[in-house]
Amino acid sequence: LRRDCSCRGQSAGFAHISCLVDYAEQKNEQWDGHDPNKFREPWEFCANCHQGYQNDLAVDLASKFVTFVERKYPDKQCPLHLEALVLKLETLRNMASRLQPKQKQEVKKIASNVLFMAEKMKKKYSSLPKRIILAEAVTYSILGRFIFLEGTEESFKAAVVCFEKCRDANEAIGNTSGITLAETYLAYAKSKCEGGSQVSIETVLEKLQQVYEHRVEIFGENAPWTLSAGVDFALTLEKANRLLEAERLLTKLAVISKRVHGPDHQLTKKAASHLELWTKRYVMVSCQHQWFLFQALRYEEDGKECVVKGPIATPRNIQDETSFTVATEDIRPTMDSPVICHGLESSPHLNGKVGDVRSQDKDTGLYRIHFEDKDLEPCLVNHGNMRILFELPVEMREEVVLPPVEAPLTLPGKDEAATKAMSRKGQVTIYHE
């Protein structure tokens, strides 16, 4: 018995894969021949919770879908072959970080078949169905990302070609979010090629935000595609040292995903795992004229002292760390630390304001704070006029309180953190899941 969707409870959603295949084949036999989404739906979505299958179960069902279409529709120029193969590609993409080398080669083979079939269909049909162009766009996007991960000059150039073709296909069908995402990947792939210009992380953030907001508008904020785009946006915000925004957004996404898809869904787990890292606070502590990284745990004595744990080695070994108390004046925030200002006499209007540390001025040693209130300009602040913010203010969390979901009840480390907290470089990562 298997269950890997958004069903919850003791028994809901469990089924043998043979039963799921039988059900999907029966639904396909009843298909009216019009909407291809309805044809692939029983292979992609649970009939009980109406949410997508995931992980190995999704891959296995997609493989069964390919086999069924090949048996039922032997004509290779039937567009339904594209539906099955693209679903198989999408399920493999969603497991990109866990795929074996053999499965990665399978991605290339499937992508090649899709693109070959699409070229043949262009010659057969007088007016090319939009669905075929969309299949091309999705395939070039997935293929480009897998090729990019090979990490060679040759692979970066090949990825550029894929993303250019992905962008062109999306433009042909007016797929706004597809165009934006393709341009984002394209810019990053070009920056990796020899002589390529570096892509600004702010440019990437702008495009990822556009994709997320577009999906909210089209699919709603509960859809897995929307949540996935939102997680990508939040992860890149964190890399840009904008931890406050990242934590706010990811908290919201985690609440939605847990409520709609359950605590065991891959998106819920992904959001929760990053939040667990991000809600830990880190500081630098001076000892014998050297600075060491520690985890800050809490303030005591009305903020005059701070309990810390460390020093943190790379890789981190918590067993070797010690907790003790240091004077607050002897600690310094790390980049992207959420802080709250206090005791400012020249700018009293900033006292009580929340922001995060983005940089340090080399000449004065002051820290540049970017405030959560966008009406406030960034400001240089002395370390003595800020406190580490261990929890985001409760009153600011109202935005993540969501109305009840209109759906059935059975709905669908810092090992690196030690290094990352000391110096976040703002590198852009393309996320796949």
C-alpha positions in Angstrom: 0.0 0.0 0.0 1.3 3.4 -0.9 0.2 7.0 -0.2 2.3 10.0 -1.3 -0.1 12.8 -2.0 -1.9 15.2 0.5 -4.3 12.7 2.1 -4.2 12.5 5.8 -5.6 10.2 8.5 -5.2 6.6 9.3 -6.5 5.1 6.1 -7.4 7.8 3.5 -5.5 7.7 0.3 -3.6 4.4 0.7 -3.8 2.1 -2.4 -1.8 -0.5 -4.3 -0.1 1.0 -7.4 -1.9 -1.6 -9.5 -5.2 -0.2 -8.3 -4.2 3.3 -9.1 -3.1 2.3 -12.6 -6.4 0.4 -13.1 -8.4 3.5 -12.1 -6.3 5.8 -14.3 -6.7 3.5 -17.3 -10.5 3.3 -16.7 -10.7 7.1 -16.6 -8.7 7.4 -19.8 -11.1 4.9 -21.5 -13.9 7.3 -20.6 -12.1 10.4 -21.9 -14.1 12.4 -24.4 -11.0 13.3 -26.5 -11.1 17.1 -25.9 -9.1 18.4 -22.9 -5.7 16.7 -22.6 -5.5 17.9 -19.0 -8.4 15.5 -18.2 -6.5 12.7 -19.9 -3.3 13.0 -17.7 -5.2 14.0 -14.6 -5.8 10.5 -13.1 -2.0 9.8 -13.4 -1.0 13.0 -11.8 -3.6 13.7 -9.1 -5.0 11.7 -6.2 -8.8 11.0 -6.7 -9.3 11.4 -3.0 -7.6 14.6 -2.0 -7.3 16.0 -5.6 -3.7 17.0 -5.0 -0.6 15.9 -7.0 1.3 12.7 -6.3 4.9 13.2 -5.4 8.3 11.5 -5.0 8.8 7.9 -6.1 5.0 7.2 -6.5 4.7 10.1 -8.9 7.6 8.8 -11.0 6.2 5.3 -11.0 2.7 6.4 -12.1 4.2 8.6 -14.8 6.1 5.6 -16.1 2.9 3.5 -16.1 1.3 6.4 -18.0 3.9 6.3 -20.7 3.5 2.5 -21.0 -0.3 2.8 -21.3 -0.1 5.5 -24.0 2.4 3.5 -26.0 0.1 0.5 -25.9 -3.2 2.3 -26.5 -2.0 4.8 -29.1 0.8 3.2 -31.2 0.9 6.2 -33.6 4.0 8.1 -32.3 2.7 11.3 -33.8 -0.3 11.3 -31.4 0.0 14.3 -29.1 -0.9 12.1 -26.1 2.6 10.7 -26.2 3.9 14.2 -25.4 1.5 14.4 -22.4 2.8 11.2 -20.9 6.5 11.9 -21.5 6.3 15.5 -20.2 4.6 14.3 -17.0 7.5 11.8 -16.6 10.0 14.6 -17.1 8.2 16.8 -14.6 8.2 14.1 -11.9 11.9 13.5 -12.4 12.6 17.2 -12.2 10.8 17.4 -8.9 13.2 14.8 -7.5 16.3 16.4 -9.2 18.4 16.5 -6.0 17.8 12.8 -5.3 18.2 11.3 -8.8 20.8 8.6 -9.6 23.1 9.1 -12.6 21.1 6.6 -14.6 17.9 8.6 -14.0 19.6 11.8 -15.0 20.5 10.1 -18.3 16.9 9.1 -18.6 15.9 12.7 -18.4 18.0 13.5 -21.4 16.7 10.6 -23.4 13.0 11.5 -22.6 13.7 15.1 -23.5 15.2 14.1 -26.8 12.2 12.0 -27.6 9.7 14.8 -26.8 11.6 17.3 -28.9 11.9 14.9 -31.8 8.1 14.1 -31.7 7.2 17.7 -31.5 9.2 18.5 -34.6 7.4 15.7 -36.4 4.0 17.0 -35.2 4.8 20.4 -36.6 4.9 19.0 -40.0 1.7 16.9 -39.6 -0.5 19.6 -38.2 -1.3 22.7 -40.3 -1.8 24.8 -37.2 0.4 23.8 -34.4 -1.7 23.1 -31.2 -0.6 25.4 -28.3 -0.2 22.3 -26.2 2.6 21.0 -28.3 4.6 24.2 -28.0 4.0 24.2 -24.3 5.5 20.6 -24.2 8.5 22.0 -26.0 8.9 24.9 -23.6 8.7 22.7 -20.5 11.1 20.1 -22.0 13.7 22.8 -22.9 13.4 24.2 -19.4 13.9 20.9 -17.6 16.7 19.8 -20.0 18.5 23.1 -19.6 18.5 22.9 -15.8 19.8 19.3 -15.8 22.6 20.2 -18.3 23.5 23.3 -16.3 24.1 21.2 -13.2 26.9 19.3 -15.0 29.0 22.5 -14.2 31.3 22.6 -17.3 31.9 25.4 -19.8 30.3 23.2 -22.5 27.3 22.4 -20.4 26.7 26.1 -19.5 26.7 26.9 -23.2 24.3 24.1 -24.0 22.0 25.3 -21.2 22.0 28.8 -22.7 20.7 27.3 -26.0 18.0 25.3 -24.1 16.8 28.4 -22.1 16.7 30.5 -25.3 14.5 27.9 -27.0 12.4 27.7 -23.8 11.9 31.5 -23.8 11.0 31.5 -27.5 8.4 28.7 -27.1 6.8 30.5 -24.2 6.7 33.7 -26.1 5.0 31.9 -29.0 2.1 30.9 -26.7 2.1 34.0 -24.5 3.1 32.2 -21.3 4.1 35.2 -19.1 5.5 33.3 -16.1 7.3 30.8 -18.4 9.0 33.7 -20.2 10.1 35.3 -17.0 11.5 32.1 -15.5 13.3 31.2 -18.8 14.9 34.7 -18.9 16.1 34.2 -15.3 17.7 30.8 -16.0 19.1 32.2 -19.2 20.8 35.2 -17.6 22.4 33.0 -14.9 23.6 30.4 -17.5 25.2 33.2 -19.6 26.9 34.6 -16.5 28.6 31.2 -16.0 30.0 31.1 -19.6 33.5 32.4 -20.2 33.4 36.2 -20.6 29.8 36.3 -19.4 28.6 39.3 -17.3 27.5 38.5 -13.7 23.8 38.6 -13.1 22.6 40.8 -10.3 20.8 38.9 -7.5 18.4 41.8 -7.3 17.5 41.1 -11.0 16.9 37.4 -10.2 14.8 38.4 -7.2 12.6 40.7 -9.3 11.9 37.9 -11.8 11.3 35.3 -9.2 8.8 37.6 -7.5 7.1 38.2 -10.8 6.7 34.4 -11.3 5.4 33.9 -7.8 2.9 36.7 -8.0 1.7 35.6 -11.4 1.1 32.1 -10.2 -0.8 33.5 -7.1 -3.0 35.4 -9.6 -3.5 32.4 -12.0 -3.6 29.4 -9.7 -4.2 30.8 -6.3 -1.8 30.7 -3.3 -2.7 27.1 -2.3 -1.5 25.5 -5.5 1.7 23.4 -5.4 3.1 25.3 -8.4 2.5 28.6 -6.5 4.0 27.3 -3.3 7.1 26.0 -5.1 7.7 29.4 -6.8 7.2 31.1 -3.5 9.8 28.8 -1.8 12.3 29.6 -4.6 11.7 33.3 -4.1 12.2 33.0 -0.3 15.4 31.0 -0.6 16.9 33.6 -2.9 15.8 36.4 -0.6 17.8 34.7 2.2 20.9 34.5 -0.1 20.6 38.2 -0.7 20.8 38.8 3.1 17.1 39.7 3.2 16.3 37.3 6.0 13.4 39.1 7.4 11.5 39.1 4.2 12.5 35.5 3.5 11.4 34.3 7.0 8.1 36.1 6.7 7.3 34.7 3.3 8.5 31.1 4.1 6.5 31.1 7.3 3.4 32.0 5.3 4.1 29.3 2.8 4.7 26.7 5.4 1.4 27.5 7.1 -0.4 27.2 3.7 1.3 24.0 2.7 0.8 22.3 6.1 -2.9 23.3 6.1 -3.7 22.3 2.5 -1.2 19.5 1.8 -0.3 18.2 5.3 2.8 18.0 7.4 4.3 15.2 5.4 4.2 16.9 2.0 7.6 17.6 0.4 6.8 21.3 0.1 5.9 21.5 3.8 9.0 19.7 4.8 11.2 21.8 2.6 9.8 25.0 4.1 10.0 23.7 7.6 13.6 22.6 7.3 14.8 26.0 6.0 12.8 27.8 8.7 14.5 25.7 11.4 17.9 27.0 10.1 16.8 30.5 9.6 15.2 31.1 13.0 18.6 30.3 14.6 20.5 33.5 15.4 24.3 33.8 15.1 26.8 36.3 16.5 30.5 36.9 16.5 32.3 36.9 19.9 35.7 38.3 20.6 38.2 36.1 22.4 41.9 36.8 22.8 41.8 39.3 19.9 40.0 36.9 17.6 36.4 36.7 16.5 34.6 33.3 16.7 31.1 32.3 15.5 28.5 31.4 18.2 24.8 30.7 18.2 22.9 33.3 20.2 20.3 31.7 22.5 18.7 34.5 24.5 19.3 37.8 26.4 19.4 38.0 30.1 19.7 40.8 32.7 17.4 43.1 30.7 19.5 42.7 27.6 22.9 43.4 29.2 24.0 39.8 28.8 23.6 37.2 26.0 23.7 33.5 26.4 25.6 31.9 23.5 26.7 28.5 22.4 29.9 27.6 20.6 32.4 28.3 19.2 31.0 26.8 16.0 33.4 24.8 13.9 33.1 23.7 10.3 31.7 21.2 10.0 29.6 21.9 13.1 29.9 19.5 16.1 27.4 20.5 18.7 28.9 18.0 21.2 32.1 20.0 21.4 30.2 23.3 22.0 29.6 25.1 25.4 26.9 27.4 26.5 27.9 30.5 28.5 27.1 34.1 29.1 28.9 37.1 27.6 28.3 40.8 27.9 26.1 42.1 25.1 28.6 44.8 24.3 31.1 42.0 23.4 29.0 40.4 20.6 28.5 41.5 17.0 25.7 40.6 14.6 26.4 38.4 11.6 25.2 39.5 8.1 21.4 39.2 7.6 20.7 39.0 11.4 17.2 40.4 12.2 17.7 43.2 14.8 15.6 45.8 16.6 17.1 49.3 17.2 17.1 50.9 20.6 18.8 53.8 22.4 19.3 56.0 19.3 19.4 59.6 20.4 20.1 61.2 17.0 17.3 59.2 15.3 14.8 58.4 18.0 12.1 57.6 15.4 14.1 54.4 14.6 14.0 53.0 18.1 11.8 49.9 18.2 12.1 49.5 14.4 12.9 46.1 13.0 15.4 45.4 10.2 18.2 43.1 9.1 22.0 43.7 8.9 23.1 43.9 5.2 26.7 45.1 5.5 29.3 46.8 7.6 31.0 50.1 6.9 34.8 49.4 6.8 35.7 52.9 7.9 33.4 53.4 10.9 32.5 49.8 11.8 28.8 50.7 11.8 26.3 48.3 10.5 23.9 49.1 7.7 20.4 48.2 8.6 17.6 47.8 6.1 14.3 48.2 7.8 11.1 46.2 7.4 9.2 49.4 7.1 9.9 50.3 3.5 9.2 54.0 4.2 12.4 54.1 6.3 15.7 54.6 4.6 18.6 52.2 5.4 20.7 53.6 8.2 24.2 53.0 9.8 23.8 51.9 13.4 26.4 51.1 16.1 26.3 47.5 17.4 25.4 48.9 20.9 22.1 50.3 19.5 20.7 47.1 18.3 19.5 43.8 19.7 19.3 40.4 18.0 15.6 39.7 17.3 15.0 36.1 18.3 11.4 36.0 17.3 9.6 38.2 14.8 7.1 40.5 16.5 3.8 38.8 17.0 1.8 41.8 15.7 3.6 41.5 12.4 2.5 37.9 12.0 -1.1 38.7 11.3 -0.5 38.4 7.6 0.1 34.7 7.9 -3.2 33.9 9.6 -5.2 32.4 6.8 -8.9 31.7 6.4 -10.1 28.1 6.5 -9.4 26.1 3.3 -12.5 25.2 1.4 -11.6 21.5 1.0 -12.3 18.1 2.6 -10.6 17.3 5.8 -8.6 14.6 4.0 -6.7 17.1 1.9 -4.4 16.6 -0.2 22.4 22.5 8.2 24.2 24.8 9.9 27.3 22.9 8.9 27.3 25.2 6.0 25.5 27.7 8.2 28.6 28.3 10.2 30.5 29.4 7.2 27.5 31.1 5.6 26.6 33.1 8.7 30.0 34.7 8.8 30.0 35.8 5.2 26.9 35.5 2.9 28.1 36.0 -0.6 24.6 36.5 -2.2 25.2 33.7 -4.8 22.2 32.8 -6.9 21.0 29.2 -6.8 18.5 27.7 -9.2 16.2 25.5 -7.2 14.4 22.6 -8.8 11.9 21.2 -6.4 
